[in-house]
Amino acid sequence: MTPPQRQRRDIVPEPPTPQDGDGKPGNPERMYVVAGPDGERAELDLVTLIVARATDPPPSASPEQAALLRLCAAPLSVAELSAYLHLPFSAMGVLLTELLTAELVQARAPIVRKARSDRSLLEAVMNGLQRL
């Protein structure tokens, strides 16, 4: 009994590249959008806090946007959102720009804590611990 023979496949020619009126190859059609229609992005930092304005995502929201809106019920930083959704910061910028434009989320400045503690308070705590 002989093993079955494999048949050779014919080489499929590549489709022609789109040509401009000059005969030069044109740009292929983009299959994705990096930013909104005007190409602008919101000024976001890794520590910018994002809070959802609506509790339920609209039906037109993408799965990533819906997940982001559910996470933002409490204020979260852009870095935390990026980590939770496993998305890079650049992708988070695009998603948040769309949501900010649609007024579904609000961006807030981070809460700044006092840079240094009061020295007298630290000395009082240290003296109290030494007395124990």
MIMAR-926219 format. One line per field, with one value per atom (N, C-alpha, C): residue in three letters; atom name; x, z, y. Coordinates in Angstrom, 1 decimal. Layout:
type <- c(ALA|...)
atom <- c(CA|...)
x <- c(X|...)
z <- c(Z|...)
y <- c(Y|...)
This chain:
type <- c(MET|MET|MET|THR|THR|THR|PRO|PRO|PRO|PRO|PRO|PRO|GLN|GLN|GLN|ARG|ARG|ARG|GLN|GLN|GLN|ARG|ARG|ARG|ARG|ARG|ARG|ASP|ASP|ASP|ILE|ILE|ILE|VAL|VAL|VAL|PRO|PRO|PRO|GLU|GLU|GLU|PRO|PRO|PRO|PRO|PRO|PRO|THR|THR|THR|PRO|PRO|PRO|GLN|GLN|GLN|ASP|ASP|ASP|GLY|GLY|GLY|ASP|ASP|ASP|GLY|GLY|GLY|LYS|LYS|LYS|PRO|PRO|PRO|GLY|GLY|GLY|ASN|ASN|ASN|PRO|PRO|PRO|GLU|GLU|GLU|ARG|ARG|ARG|MET|MET|MET|TYR|TYR|TYR|VAL|VAL|VAL|VAL|VAL|VAL|ALA|ALA|ALA|GLY|GLY|GLY|PRO|PRO|PRO|ASP|ASP|ASP|GLY|GLY|GLY|GLU|GLU|GLU|ARG|ARG|ARG|ALA|ALA|ALA|GLU|GLU|GLU|LEU|LEU|LEU|ASP|ASP|ASP|LEU|LEU|LEU|VAL|VAL|VAL|THR|THR|THR|LEU|LEU|LEU|ILE|ILE|ILE|VAL|VAL|VAL|ALA|ALA|ALA|ARG|ARG|ARG|ALA|ALA|ALA|THR|THR|THR|ASP|ASP|ASP|PRO|PRO|PRO|PRO|PRO|PRO|PRO|PRO|PRO|SER|SER|SER|ALA|ALA|ALA|SER|SER|SER|PRO|PRO|PRO|GLU|GLU|GLU|GLN|GLN|GLN|ALA|ALA|ALA|ALA|ALA|ALA|LEU|LEU|LEU|LEU|LEU|LEU|ARG|ARG|ARG|LEU|LEU|LEU|CYS|CYS|CYS|ALA|ALA|ALA|ALA|ALA|ALA|PRO|PRO|PRO|LEU|LEU|LEU|SER|SER|SER|VAL|VAL|VAL|ALA|ALA|ALA|GLU|GLU|GLU|LEU|LEU|LEU|SER|SER|SER|ALA|ALA|ALA|TYR|TYR|TYR|LEU|LEU|LEU|HIS|HIS|HIS|LEU|LEU|LEU|PRO|PRO|PRO|PHE|PHE|PHE|SER|SER|SER|ALA|ALA|ALA|MET|MET|MET|GLY|GLY|GLY|VAL|VAL|VAL|LEU|LEU|LEU|LEU|LEU|LEU|THR|THR|THR|GLU|GLU|GLU|LEU|LEU|LEU|LEU|LEU|LEU|THR|THR|THR|ALA|ALA|ALA|GLU|GLU|GLU|LEU|LEU|LEU|VAL|VAL|VAL|GLN|GLN|GLN|ALA|ALA|ALA|ARG|ARG|ARG|ALA|ALA|ALA|PRO|PRO|PRO|ILE|ILE|ILE|VAL|VAL|VAL|ARG|ARG|ARG|LYS|LYS|LYS|ALA|ALA|ALA|ARG|ARG|ARG|SER|SER|SER|ASP|ASP|ASP|ARG|ARG|ARG|SER|SER|SER|LEU|LEU|LEU|LEU|LEU|LEU|GLU|GLU|GLU|ALA|ALA|ALA|VAL|VAL|VAL|MET|MET|MET|ASN|ASN|ASN|GLY|GLY|GLY|LEU|LEU|LEU|GLN|GLN|GLN|ARG|ARG|ARG|LEU|LEU|LEU)
atom <- c(N|CA|C|N|CA|C|N|CA|C|N|CA|C|N|CA|C|N|CA|C|N|CA|C|N|CA|C|N|CA|C|N|CA|C|N|CA|C|N|CA|C|N|CA|C|N|CA|C|N|CA|C|N|CA|C|N|CA|C|N|CA|C|N|CA|C|N|CA|C|N|CA|C|N|CA|C|N|CA|C|N|CA|C|N|CA|C|N|CA|C|N|CA|C|N|CA|C|N|CA|C|N|CA|C|N|CA|C|N|CA|C|N|CA|C|N|CA|C|N|CA|C|N|CA|C|N|CA|C|N|CA|C|N|CA|C|N|CA|C|N|CA|C|N|CA|C|N|CA|C|N|CA|C|N|CA|C|N|CA|C|N|CA|C|N|CA|C|N|CA|C|N|CA|C|N|CA|C|N|CA|C|N|CA|C|N|CA|C|N|CA|C|N|CA|C|N|CA|C|N|CA|C|N|CA|C|N|CA|C|N|CA|C|N|CA|C|N|CA|C|N|CA|C|N|CA|C|N|CA|C|N|CA|C|N|CA|C|N|CA|C|N|CA|C|N|CA|C|N|CA|C|N|CA|C|N|CA|C|N|CA|C|N|CA|C|N|CA|C|N|CA|C|N|CA|C|N|CA|C|N|CA|C|N|CA|C|N|CA|C|N|CA|C|N|CA|C|N|CA|C|N|CA|C|N|CA|C|N|CA|C|N|CA|C|N|CA|C|N|CA|C|N|CA|C|N|CA|C|N|CA|C|N|CA|C|N|CA|C|N|CA|C|N|CA|C|N|CA|C|N|CA|C|N|CA|C|N|CA|C|N|CA|C|N|CA|C|N|CA|C|N|CA|C|N|CA|C|N|CA|C|N|CA|C|N|CA|C|N|CA|C|N|CA|C|N|CA|C|N|CA|C|N|CA|C|N|CA|C|N|CA|C|N|CA|C|N|CA|C|N|CA|C|N|CA|C|N|CA|C|N|CA|C|N|CA|C|N|CA|C|N|CA|C|N|CA|C|N|CA|C|N|CA|C|N|CA|C|N|CA|C)
x <- c(0.8|0.0|0.9|0.6|1.4|0.7|1.6|1.0|0.4|-0.6|-1.2|-0.2|-0.2|0.7|0.1|0.9|0.4|0.4|-0.7|-0.7|-0.1|0.5|1.1|0.0|0.1|-0.8|-0.3|-1.1|-0.7|-0.4|0.5|0.9|-0.2|-0.8|-1.8|-1.2|-1.4|-0.8|-1.4|-0.5|-0.9|-1.8|-2.8|-3.6|-2.8|-3.2|-2.4|-2.5|-1.4|-1.5|-2.3|-3.0|-3.8|-2.9|-3.3|-2.5|-3.2|-2.4|-2.9|-3.0|-3.4|-3.5|-2.2|-1.1|0.3|0.9|0.3|0.9|1.7|1.8|2.5|1.6|2.2|1.3|0.7|-0.6|-1.3|-1.3|-1.8|-1.8|-2.9|-2.7|-3.7|-4.8|-6.0|-7.0|-6.7|-6.9|-6.6|-7.7|-7.4|-8.4|-8.6|-8.1|-8.2|-8.2|-8.6|-8.6|-7.8|-6.8|-5.9|-6.5|-7.2|-7.8|-9.1|-9.7|-11.0|-11.0|-12.1|-12.1|-11.2|-11.0|-10.1|-8.7|-8.4|-7.0|-6.5|-7.3|-6.9|-7.1|-6.2|-6.3|-6.4|-7.0|-7.1|-5.7|-5.5|-4.2|-4.4|-3.8|-3.9|-2.5|-2.4|-1.2|-1.5|-0.4|-0.6|-1.4|-1.3|-1.9|-3.2|-3.7|-5.0|-6.1|-7.0|-8.1|-9.2|-9.8|-11.0|-12.2|-13.3|-14.5|-15.7|-16.5|-17.6|-18.7|-19.4|-20.5|-21.8|-21.8|-23.0|-22.7|-23.7|-23.4|-23.5|-24.4|-24.5|-23.9|-23.1|-22.6|-23.7|-23.6|-24.6|-24.5|-25.6|-25.5|-24.5|-24.2|-23.2|-21.8|-21.5|-20.1|-19.5|-18.2|-17.4|-17.2|-16.8|-16.5|-15.5|-14.4|-13.4|-14.0|-14.8|-15.4|-16.3|-17.1|-18.1|-17.3|-16.2|-15.4|-14.8|-14.3|-13.7|-14.8|-16.0|-17.0|-17.4|-17.4|-17.8|-16.7|-15.4|-14.3|-14.3|-14.7|-14.6|-15.7|-16.5|-17.5|-16.8|-15.7|-14.8|-13.6|-13.1|-12.0|-10.8|-10.3|-9.1|-8.1|-6.8|-5.9|-5.8|-5.3|-5.1|-4.2|-3.2|-2.2|-2.9|-3.8|-4.6|-5.5|-6.2|-7.1|-6.4|-5.2|-4.4|-4.0|-3.6|-3.2|-4.4|-5.5|-6.7|-7.2|-7.2|-7.7|-6.6|-5.4|-4.3|-4.1|-4.2|-4.1|-2.9|-2.2|-1.1|-1.6|-0.8|-1.2|-1.7|-1.2|-1.6|-3.0|-3.4|-4.7|-5.7|-5.3|-6.1|-6.4|-5.4|-5.6|-6.7|-6.7|-7.7|-9.1|-9.2|-10.5|-11.0|-10.1|-10.5|-10.9|-10.2|-10.5|-11.9|-12.3|-13.6|-14.7|-14.4|-15.4|-15.5|-14.4|-14.4|-15.2|-15.0|-15.7|-17.2|-17.6|-19.0|-19.6|-18.7|-19.0|-19.6|-19.0|-19.4|-18.5|-17.3|-16.3|-15.8|-15.3|-14.7|-13.3|-12.4|-10.9|-10.7|-10.0|-9.7|-8.2|-7.7|-6.3|-6.1|-4.9|-4.7|-4.7|-5.0|-5.0|-3.6|-3.1|-1.7|-1.7|-0.9|-0.7|0.4|0.5|1.5|2.9|3.8|5.1|5.8|5.8|6.6|5.6|5.9|5.1|5.6|4.8|5.3|6.3|7.5|8.6|8.2|7.5|7.1|6.2|5.3|4.5|5.3|6.2|7.1|7.9|8.4|9.2|8.4|7.1|6.2|5.9|5.7|5.4|6.6|7.8|9.0|9.3|9.1|9.2|8.2|7.0|6.0|6.3|6.9|7.3|8.5|9.4|10.5|10.2|9.1|8.6|8.0|7.6|6.9|7.8)
z <- c(0.0|0.0|0.0|-0.9|-1.0|-0.3|0.4|1.1|0.1|0.5|-0.4|-0.7|-1.9|-2.4|-2.2|-1.8|-1.6|-3.0|-3.2|-4.4|-4.2|-5.2|-5.1|-5.3|-4.5|-4.7|-5.6|-6.4|-7.3|-6.5|-7.0|-6.3|-6.6|-5.6|-5.8|-5.9|-7.0|-7.2|-6.2|-5.8|-4.9|-5.6|-4.9|-5.6|-5.9|-6.9|-7.3|-6.2|-6.0|-5.1|-5.7|-4.8|-5.4|-6.0|-7.1|-7.8|-7.8|-7.6|-7.8|-9.3|-9.5|-10.9|-11.6|-10.8|-11.3|-11.6|-11.2|-11.5|-10.3|-9.2|-8.0|-7.1|-6.3|-5.4|-4.3|-4.1|-3.1|-1.7|-0.8|0.6|0.7|1.4|1.6|2.6|2.6|3.4|4.9|5.8|7.2|7.8|8.5|9.1|10.6|11.1|12.5|12.6|13.7|14.0|15.3|15.3|16.4|17.3|16.8|17.6|17.0|17.6|17.1|15.7|15.3|13.9|13.7|14.7|14.5|14.9|15.4|15.8|17.1|17.9|19.1|20.2|21.2|22.4|23.7|24.7|25.9|26.6|27.4|28.2|29.4|29.4|30.5|31.0|32.3|32.9|33.5|33.9|34.5|35.9|36.5|37.8|37.8|36.6|36.4|36.9|37.7|38.2|37.3|37.0|36.2|37.0|36.8|37.5|36.5|36.5|35.6|36.0|35.1|35.4|35.3|34.5|34.4|35.0|35.7|36.3|35.2|34.3|33.3|31.9|31.3|30.0|28.9|28.0|26.9|26.0|25.3|24.4|23.3|22.9|21.8|22.2|23.5|24.0|23.6|23.3|23.0|24.3|24.3|25.5|26.4|25.8|26.6|27.3|26.6|27.2|28.3|28.1|29.1|30.4|30.2|31.3|32.1|31.3|31.9|32.7|32.2|32.9|34.2|34.2|35.4|36.4|36.0|36.9|37.6|36.8|37.3|38.2|38.8|39.7|40.9|41.3|42.3|41.5|41.9|41.2|41.1|39.9|39.6|38.7|38.9|38.1|36.7|35.7|34.4|34.4|35.3|35.4|36.0|37.0|37.5|36.5|35.7|34.7|33.6|33.3|32.3|32.7|34.0|34.6|34.7|35.1|35.3|34.0|32.9|31.6|30.7|31.2|30.4|29.1|29.1|27.9|28.1|27.0|27.2|27.3|27.8|28.1|26.9|25.7|24.5|24.1|24.3|24.1|25.1|26.3|27.4|27.0|26.5|26.1|25.0|24.1|23.0|23.6|24.4|25.0|25.9|26.7|27.6|26.9|25.8|25.0|24.4|23.9|23.4|24.5|25.7|26.8|27.3|27.4|27.8|26.8|25.5|24.5|24.6|24.9|25.0|26.4|27.3|28.7|29.5|29.3|30.1|31.3|31.3|32.4|32.7|33.8|34.2|34.6|34.2|34.6|35.7|36.7|37.8|38.1|38.6|39.0|40.2|40.3|41.5|42.8|43.9|45.2|45.7|45.9|46.3|47.9|48.4|49.8|50.2|51.5|52.0|51.8|51.3|51.0|52.2|53.3|54.5|55.7|56.6|57.9|58.8|59.8|60.8|61.7|61.8|62.6|64.0|64.6|66.0|66.3|65.3|65.5|65.4|64.5|64.4|65.7|66.2|67.5|68.6|68.7|69.7|69.6|68.4|68.2|68.6|68.2|68.5|70.0|70.7|72.2|72.9|72.4|72.9|72.8|71.6|71.4|72.3|72.5|73.4|74.8|75.3|76.6|76.9|75.8|76.0|76.4)
y <- c(-1.2|0.0|1.2|2.1|3.3|4.5|5.4|6.5|7.5|8.3|9.3|10.3|10.8|11.8|13.2|14.1|15.5|16.2|17.0|17.7|19.1|19.6|21.0|22.0|23.0|24.1|25.1|25.7|26.8|28.0|28.8|30.0|31.1|31.6|32.6|34.0|34.7|36.0|37.0|37.9|39.0|40.0|40.5|41.5|42.8|43.5|44.6|45.7|46.5|47.6|48.7|49.5|50.6|51.6|52.2|53.2|54.5|55.6|56.9|57.2|58.4|58.9|59.0|59.1|59.3|57.9|56.9|55.5|55.1|55.9|55.6|54.8|53.9|53.1|54.1|53.9|54.8|54.2|54.9|54.4|53.4|52.3|51.3|51.9|51.3|51.8|51.4|52.4|52.1|51.2|50.2|49.3|49.7|50.8|51.1|52.6|53.1|54.6|54.8|55.6|55.8|56.9|57.9|58.9|59.3|60.3|60.7|61.3|61.8|62.3|63.5|64.3|65.5|65.2|64.0|63.6|64.1|64.8|65.4|64.4|64.5|63.6|64.5|64.0|64.7|64.7|65.8|65.9|65.0|63.8|62.9|62.6|62.3|61.9|60.5|59.8|58.5|58.6|59.8|60.0|60.7|61.1|61.7|60.8|61.3|60.5|60.5|59.4|59.3|58.8|59.5|59.1|59.0|58.0|57.8|58.7|59.4|60.2|59.4|58.3|57.5|56.1|55.5|54.2|53.1|53.2|52.1|52.6|51.8|52.2|52.2|53.1|53.2|51.9|51.6|50.4|50.5|51.7|51.9|51.8|51.6|51.6|50.2|50.3|49.1|48.3|47.1|46.3|46.9|47.5|48.1|49.4|50.2|51.4|51.0|49.9|49.5|49.0|48.3|47.8|49.0|50.0|51.2|51.9|52.1|52.8|52.1|50.8|50.0|50.2|50.2|50.3|51.7|52.7|54.1|54.6|53.7|54.1|54.9|54.4|55.2|55.7|56.9|57.5|56.5|56.3|55.5|56.3|56.1|56.8|56.1|56.8|56.2|55.0|55.1|53.9|52.7|52.9|51.8|51.2|52.0|51.5|50.8|51.3|50.6|49.2|49.1|47.8|46.9|47.3|46.5|45.9|46.8|46.4|45.7|45.7|45.1|45.8|47.2|48.0|48.9|49.2|50.2|51.6|52.5|53.9|54.6|54.3|55.0|54.6|53.3|52.8|53.4|53.6|54.2|55.6|56.3|57.7|57.8|56.9|57.0|56.7|55.7|55.3|56.4|57.0|58.1|59.3|59.6|60.8|60.7|59.5|59.2|59.4|58.9|58.9|60.4|61.1|62.5|63.4|63.1|63.8|63.6|62.3|62.0|62.3|62.9|63.3|62.2|61.0|59.8|59.7|60.3|60.3|61.7|61.9|63.2|62.9|63.8|63.7|64.7|64.3|65.2|65.2|66.2|66.3|65.4|64.8|63.9|64.6|63.9|64.5|64.6|65.9|66.1|66.1|65.3|65.2|66.2|66.5|67.4|66.7|67.4|66.8|66.3|67.0|66.6|66.6|65.6|65.6|66.6|67.0|68.0|67.3|68.0|67.4|67.2|68.1|68.0|66.8|66.5|65.4|64.1|64.0|62.8|62.6|63.7|63.6|63.2|63.6|63.2|61.8|61.3|59.8|59.0|59.5|58.7|58.7|59.8|59.9|59.0|59.0|58.1|56.6|56.2|54.9|54.5|55.4|55.1|54.9|55.5|55.4|54.0|53.4|52.1|51.0)
